[in-house]
Amino acid sequence: NNKKKKKNLNSITTKLLKKKKTMPIEDQQDNRMKDDEPEETAANKTQVTLQKINENIGGPAEEETELQKRKRKEREMASTARSTIEQVKQLISTKGPSAIQEALSIYFATEKILRLAGQGESTTKIVVEIVRLCADCEQWDLLNEQILILNKKRNQIKQAITRMVQTSMEYLDKTPSRDAKIKLINTLRQVSEGKIYVELELANLVKILSLMKEDEGKIDEAATLIQSIHVETVGSMEPSERIAYILLQMRLCLDNEDYIRANILSKKVTGRSIASPDRLELKIRFYMLMIRYYLFNKDFMNTAKSYNHIYQALKNKHESVWNDHLTNLVFYVVLAPFDHEQSDLLHRIAQEKNMDEACVVVERDLIQYFVKDELIEWPHFSQQFDQFLTSHEGYAIQKETLHSRVTEHNLRVANKFYANIKMTRLANLLHLNVQETEDFISKMVQNKTIKAKIDRIDGIVSFKQPKSKNELLNEWHSDISKVLQLVEKTNLLIHKERMVHAKQ
């Protein structure tokens, strides 16, 4: 076997030598270089790869150890917080509320360690337990002190302050007296003011305090207090909650008879924001508040429009829900001064399907008087609708206004059907004296509702409409054309006569 192996090796070497002899000298040198390089490059490559492996092993290992240290520290701090809470609970259960100062000192020692270590969750747990300890022991003055102390701590964590305020608000209804509740609210307000991360809690605290002031009858203080919150800038508040807050501000301003500020607040609520069906209650509340504002200013048209918004939202429900709103809508749209908007709303109400219901027969008859172009006799009208109108709370004050609207309607009808009419006859139709009739005509002409002229010497009222510039120009053109036709016809006749006399 050894001999065979030697023969094979000799044959292989001889073959290689023959190949080298046949190859060019340059190729032989290149092959030598290639044979020398792999040993060096392989060594180099192994060294480089070993260095990379060492670096990769060293880097992540150090990061993992830092992360593990951080997690281990968090676990240790969390266990410290839990053991402190259990220790304090055992202390209170054995010694009772008299050991509250000792318990607080334990809590504050742990809280300092956790706060300075930047442990937000564990610090928050200790702060919450401090609040609950004082509240459960009914030490309300001590609770106020501890809240202020915790707020002033160096590097106090925002999460801890937020949870402290929220937890304290849970105990507002458990306070023994009204004064203790107000004092706790004022303490929480002092802590929350100027901190954007507790702006929602501050708004709710001010709302509670203003309602308490309202219950005491201090409407002025309640309105001033709740106006200090610009609720539209509170980003963490839900849209529905924000609208309800603005409506509360409006109501308190109206109760305080601050109508200008109530109008300013109403601009913050848009029709689109209360258009969704799930905000129907807010929509009704908003328009009812606006009705109070419009009635104060005697703006009957906007009052009717507000009632129309409410009616349109409720008209598909049972008649008992929308009946009163439709009645008020008819009453105030009739009281509104005449213009294109009032006329349009009047005719749209007359075409409502619900007007055919038996519960609104009187309202339907009332509105038909103003839709038709017929004269309304005031004595008959007031007698027919006296029971309905007197049942309305605003009729006693607005009776003269309704009489004026009937008279204005009659004058508009007269303007359509009369060109000239005697003043005495017109006063008789309106059931007024001559002076009152003249005053109404002058007022409506001034408002550009009708066009009329009064001849006081002859006592004639002329309802002729003044012609526009185009109409005057067309009349002048037609008159000139007629004159030219007559001139042409006369010229032909003269020419004809001349021809006849020339033949003779």
C-alpha positions in Angstrom: 0.0 0.0 0.0 2.8 2.4 0.8 4.4 1.7 -2.5 1.1 2.4 -4.3 0.7 5.7 -2.5 4.3 6.8 -3.3 3.6 6.0 -7.0 0.4 8.0 -7.0 2.2 11.0 -5.4 5.0 10.8 -7.9 2.6 10.7 -10.8 0.7 13.8 -9.5 3.9 15.8 -9.0 5.2 14.9 -12.4 1.9 16.1 -14.0 2.1 19.4 -12.0 5.7 20.0 -13.1 4.8 19.4 -16.7 1.9 22.0 -16.4 4.3 24.6 -14.9 6.8 24.1 -17.7 4.2 24.6 -20.3 2.7 27.8 -18.6 4.2 31.2 -19.4 6.6 32.8 -16.9 4.2 35.7 -16.0 1.4 33.2 -15.1 3.8 31.2 -13.0 4.7 34.4 -11.0 1.0 35.3 -10.5 0.2 31.8 -9.3 3.0 32.1 -6.8 1.6 35.4 -5.5 -1.8 33.8 -5.2 -0.4 30.9 -3.3 1.3 33.2 -0.9 -1.7 35.5 -0.3 -4.3 33.1 1.1 -2.3 32.4 4.2 -1.9 36.1 5.0 -5.5 37.1 4.1 -7.0 34.2 6.0 -5.1 35.2 9.1 -6.1 38.8 8.7 -9.7 37.8 8.1 -9.8 35.7 11.2 -8.4 38.5 13.2 -11.0 41.0 11.9 -13.9 38.6 12.4 -12.7 37.9 16.0 -12.5 41.6 16.7 -16.0 42.1 15.3 -17.4 39.3 17.3 -15.7 40.7 20.5 -17.2 44.1 19.8 -20.7 42.8 19.1 -20.6 40.6 22.2 -19.3 43.5 24.3 -21.8 46.2 23.1 -25.2 44.6 23.4 -24.0 42.8 26.6 -23.4 46.2 28.2 -26.8 47.6 27.0 -28.6 44.6 28.3 -26.9 44.9 31.6 -27.9 48.6 31.8 -31.5 47.8 30.9 -31.4 45.0 33.4 -30.1 47.3 36.1 -32.9 49.8 35.3 -35.5 47.1 35.5 -34.0 45.7 38.6 -34.0 49.1 40.2 -37.7 49.7 39.2 -38.6 46.3 40.7 -36.7 47.2 43.9 -38.4 50.6 44.1 -41.8 49.1 43.4 -41.3 46.5 46.2 -40.1 49.3 48.5 -43.3 51.2 47.8 -45.5 48.1 48.4 -43.7 47.2 51.6 -44.1 50.9 52.8 -47.8 50.8 52.1 -48.3 47.5 53.9 -46.2 48.8 56.8 -48.4 51.9 57.1 -51.6 50.0 56.9 -50.5 47.6 59.7 -49.5 50.7 61.7 -52.9 52.3 61.3 -54.7 49.1 61.9 -52.9 48.5 65.2 -52.6 52.1 66.6 -55.5 53.7 64.8 -55.8 57.2 63.3 -53.7 58.6 66.2 -50.6 57.3 64.4 -51.2 59.3 61.3 -48.2 61.6 61.8 -45.9 58.6 62.1 -47.4 57.0 59.0 -47.0 60.3 57.1 -43.3 60.5 58.1 -42.8 56.9 56.7 -44.6 57.8 53.5 -42.7 61.0 53.0 -39.3 59.3 53.5 -40.1 56.7 50.9 -41.7 59.4 48.6 -38.4 61.4 48.6 -36.3 58.4 47.7 -38.7 57.4 44.8 -39.1 61.0 43.6 -35.4 61.7 43.4 -34.8 58.4 41.7 -37.4 59.4 39.0 -39.8 56.5 39.7 -43.0 58.0 38.5 -45.4 55.0 39.0 -44.1 54.2 42.5 -44.1 57.9 43.6 -47.7 58.2 42.3 -48.8 55.3 44.4 -47.3 56.8 47.6 -48.8 60.2 46.9 -52.2 58.7 46.4 -51.9 56.7 49.6 -51.0 59.9 51.5 -54.2 61.5 50.2 -56.3 58.5 51.0 -54.8 58.2 54.5 -55.7 61.7 55.4 -59.2 61.4 53.9 -60.0 58.1 55.5 -58.9 59.4 58.9 -61.1 62.5 58.2 -58.2 64.8 58.8 -59.4 67.4 56.2 -57.2 70.3 57.4 -54.2 67.9 57.4 -55.2 66.8 53.9 -55.1 70.4 52.6 -51.7 70.9 54.1 -50.3 67.7 52.7 -51.6 68.5 49.2 -49.8 71.9 49.3 -46.6 70.3 50.6 -46.6 67.6 47.9 -47.2 70.2 45.2 -44.1 72.2 46.3 -41.7 69.3 46.4 -38.6 69.6 44.2 -38.8 67.7 40.9 -42.3 66.6 41.7 -43.7 64.3 39.0 -46.6 65.5 36.9 -48.3 62.1 37.0 -48.3 62.2 40.8 -49.8 65.7 40.9 -52.6 64.7 38.4 -53.5 61.5 40.4 -53.3 63.5 43.7 -55.9 66.0 42.4 -58.1 63.3 40.9 -58.1 61.2 44.1 -58.8 64.3 46.2 -61.8 65.1 44.0 -63.3 61.7 44.8 -63.6 62.7 48.4 -65.4 66.0 47.8 -68.8 64.5 48.5 -67.5 62.8 51.7 -66.5 66.1 53.4 -68.4 66.6 56.7 -69.5 70.2 56.0 -69.9 72.7 53.2 -67.0 74.8 54.5 -64.7 71.8 54.5 -65.7 71.1 50.9 -65.1 74.7 49.8 -61.7 74.7 51.5 -60.7 71.5 49.8 -61.8 72.8 46.4 -59.9 76.1 46.9 -56.8 74.1 47.8 -57.1 71.9 44.7 -57.7 75.0 42.6 -54.5 76.6 44.0 -52.5 73.4 43.1 -54.1 73.1 39.6 -53.8 76.7 38.4 -51.2 77.3 35.7 -50.7 73.5 35.1 -52.0 72.5 31.7 -52.0 68.8 32.6 -54.7 69.3 35.2 -56.8 71.9 33.3 -59.7 69.5 33.0 -59.7 68.9 36.8 -59.5 72.7 37.3 -62.5 73.3 35.1 -64.6 70.7 37.0 -63.6 72.2 40.3 -64.6 75.7 39.3 -67.9 74.2 38.0 -68.7 72.5 41.3 -67.8 75.7 43.3 -69.9 77.9 41.0 -73.0 75.6 41.4 -72.5 75.8 45.2 -72.4 79.6 45.0 -75.6 79.5 42.9 -77.3 77.3 45.6 -76.4 79.9 48.1 -78.1 82.6 46.0 -74.8 84.3 45.0 -75.5 84.4 41.3 -73.0 87.3 40.7 -70.1 85.3 42.3 -71.1 82.1 40.5 -71.2 83.8 37.1 -67.9 85.6 37.7 -66.2 82.5 38.9 -67.2 80.2 36.0 -66.3 82.9 33.4 -62.7 82.6 34.5 -62.4 79.3 32.7 -61.9 79.5 29.0 -63.2 76.1 28.3 -62.7 76.2 24.6 -59.0 75.9 25.2 -59.2 72.8 27.3 -58.1 70.2 24.9 -58.6 67.1 27.1 -62.3 67.9 27.5 -64.8 66.0 25.3 -66.8 68.2 22.8 -70.2 67.4 24.4 -68.8 68.2 27.9 -67.3 71.4 26.5 -70.7 72.5 25.0 -72.5 71.7 28.3 -69.9 73.8 30.2 -70.5 76.8 27.8 -74.3 76.4 28.3 -73.8 76.6 32.0 -71.8 79.8 31.6 -74.5 81.2 29.4 -77.3 80.3 31.9 -75.5 81.9 34.9 -74.8 85.1 32.8 -78.5 85.3 31.9 -79.5 84.7 35.5 -77.1 87.5 36.4 -78.7 89.7 33.7 -75.4 90.0 31.9 -76.9 89.7 28.4 -73.9 91.0 26.5 -71.5 88.4 27.9 -74.2 85.7 27.3 -74.3 86.7 23.7 -70.5 86.5 23.4 -70.5 83.0 25.0 -73.2 81.9 22.5 -70.8 82.6 19.6 -68.6 79.7 20.9 -71.4 77.2 20.1 -72.0 76.6 16.3 -74.9 75.0 14.7 -72.8 72.2 13.3 -71.4 71.3 16.8 -75.0 70.5 18.1 -76.4 69.1 14.9 -75.8 65.4 15.6 -78.7 63.4 17.0 -76.8 62.4 20.2 -76.5 66.0 21.2 -80.3 66.7 20.9 -80.6 67.7 24.6 -77.7 70.2 24.3 -79.3 71.6 21.2 -82.6 72.2 22.9 -80.9 73.7 26.0 -78.9 76.1 23.8 -81.9 77.4 21.8 -83.9 77.8 25.0 -81.2 80.0 26.4 -81.0 82.0 23.2 -84.8 82.5 23.4 -84.3 84.1 26.8 -81.7 86.5 25.3 -83.9 87.3 22.2 -87.0 88.0 24.3 -85.0 90.4 26.5 -84.1 92.3 23.3 -87.7 91.9 21.9 -86.2 90.2 18.8 -89.3 88.1 17.9 -87.9 86.9 14.5 -84.8 85.2 16.1 -87.1 83.9 18.9 -89.3 82.3 16.2 -86.2 80.9 14.5 -85.0 79.4 17.7 -88.3 77.7 18.3 -88.3 76.5 14.7 -84.9 74.8 15.3 -86.3 73.0 18.4 -89.5 72.1 16.5 -87.6 70.7 13.5 -85.6 68.5 15.8 -88.6 67.1 17.6 -91.4 67.1 14.9 -91.0 63.4 14.2 -91.7 62.5 17.9 -95.0 62.3 19.8 -97.2 65.4 19.6 -96.9 66.0 23.3 -93.2 66.7 22.8 -93.4 69.3 20.0 -96.9 70.8 20.6 -95.8 73.6 22.9 -92.8 74.5 20.7 -95.0 74.8 17.6 -97.5 77.0 19.5 -94.7 79.3 20.5 -93.3 79.3 17.0 -96.6 80.4 15.5 -97.1 83.1 18.2 -93.7 84.7 17.7 -93.6 84.5 13.9 -96.8 86.4 13.9 -95.3 89.0 16.2 -92.2 89.4 14.1 -92.0 92.5 11.8 -92.7 91.8 8.2 -89.9 91.1 5.8 -88.9 88.4 3.3 -87.5 86.1 5.9 -90.6 86.4 8.1 -92.9 85.8 5.2 -90.9 82.8 4.1 -91.0 81.2 7.6 -94.7 82.0 7.9 -95.5 80.1 4.7 -93.3 77.2 5.5 -95.0 76.8 8.9 -98.4 76.9 7.2 -97.3 74.0 5.0 -96.1 71.7 7.8 -97.8 68.3 8.0 -98.2 68.6 11.8 -100.5 71.7 11.3 -103.2 69.3 10.3 -103.2 67.6 13.7 -106.2 68.2 16.0 -104.0 69.6 18.8 -103.0 72.7 16.7 -106.2 73.7 15.0 -106.2 77.1 16.6 -102.6 77.7 15.6 -103.5 76.7 12.0 -106.4 79.1 11.8 -104.3 81.9 13.3 -101.5 81.5 10.8 -104.0 81.3 7.8 -105.2 84.9 8.5 -101.7 86.2 7.9 -101.0 83.9 4.9 -104.0 85.0 2.9 -104.3 88.4 1.2 -107.5 89.4 3.1 -108.3 92.1 5.5 -108.4 91.1 9.2 -111.1 92.6 11.3 -109.4 93.2 14.7 -112.5 92.9 16.9 -113.5 89.6 15.4 -109.9 88.4 15.4 -109.3 89.2 19.0 -112.6 87.7 20.1 -111.9 84.5 18.1 -108.4 83.9 19.5 -108.8 85.6 22.9 -108.8 82.3 24.9 -105.8 81.0 23.0 -103.8 84.2 23.2 -104.4 84.9 26.8 -103.2 81.4 27.8 -99.8 82.4 26.3 -97.5 83.9 28.9 -96.3 86.7 26.7 -99.6 87.9 25.3 -100.4 90.4 28.1 -97.2 92.3 27.3 -97.4 91.9 23.5 -101.1 92.5 22.8 -100.5 95.9 21.3 -97.7 94.5 19.2 -100.0 91.9 17.8 -102.6 94.6 17.0 -99.9 96.5 15.2 -99.0 93.4 13.1 -102.7 93.0 12.2 -102.9 96.6 11.1 -99.7 96.4 9.0 -101.1 93.2 7.3 -104.3 95.1 6.4 -102.3 98.0 5.0 -100.2 95.6 2.8 -103.5 94.2 1.5 -104.9 97.6 0.8 -101.7 98.5 -1.0 -102.3 95.5 -3.4 -105.9 96.2 -4.2 -106.3 100.0 -4.0 -104.8 102.7 -6.1 -106.6 105.6 -4.3 -108.7 105.5 -1.2 -110.3 108.0 1.1 -108.5 108.3 4.5 -111.8 108.0 6.4 -112.7 104.8 4.5 -109.2 103.3 5.1 -109.4 104.2 8.8 -112.8 102.5 9.0 -111.4 99.3 7.4 -108.5 99.3 9.9 -110.7 100.0 12.9 -108.6 103.0 13.7 -109.0 106.8 13.8 -107.6 109.0 11.0 -104.5 110.1 13.0 -103.5 106.5 14.0 -104.0 105.4 10.3 -101.8 108.2 9.1 -99.1 107.3 11.7 -99.1 103.7 10.6 -98.9 104.6 6.9 -96.0 107.0 7.6 -94.2 104.3 9.6 -94.5 101.6 6.9 -93.5 104.1 4.2 -90.4 105.0 6.2 -89.6 101.2 6.6 -90.1 100.8 2.9 -92.8 98.2 3.4 -95.3 100.0 1.2 -95.3 102.9 -1.2 -98.0 105.5 -0.5 -98.7 109.3 -0.6 -101.2 111.2 1.5 -103.2 114.2 0.2 -104.2 115.8 3.4 -106.3 118.5 1.7 -108.5 116.1 -0.2 -108.0 113.3 2.4 -106.9 110.7 -0.2 -104.3 108.1 0.2 -102.6 107.1 -3.1 -101.0 103.6 -3.2 -99.6 104.1 -6.7 -96.2 102.5 -7.0 -93.4 104.8 -8.2 -92.1 103.8 -11.6 -88.5 102.7 -12.1 -86.1 104.3 -14.5 -86.6 101.5 -17.1 -90.4 101.9 -16.9 -90.1 105.7 -17.3 -87.8 105.2 -20.3 -90.1 102.7 -21.9 -93.1 105.1 -21.4 -91.1 108.0 -22.9 -90.2 105.8 -25.9 -93.7 104.7 -26.5 -95.0 108.3 -26.3 -92.4 109.5 -28.7 -93.2 106.7 -31.1 -96.9 107.7 -30.9 -96.1 111.3 -31.7 -94.0 110.4 -34.7 -96.8 108.1 -36.0 -99.2 111.0 -35.7 -96.8 113.4 -37.5 -96.3 110.9 -40.3 -100.0 110.3 -40.6 -100.7 114.1 -40.7 -98.0 114.5 -43.4 -99.6 111.9 -45.5 -103.1 113.5 -45.2 -101.6 116.9 -46.1 -99.9 115.4 -49.1 -103.1 113.7 -50.2 -105.1 117.0 -50.0 -102.5 118.8 -52.1 -102.8 116.1 -54.7 -106.6 116.4 -54.8 -106.5 120.2 -55.2 -103.8 120.0 -57.9 -106.0 117.8 -60.1 -108.9 120.3 -59.8 
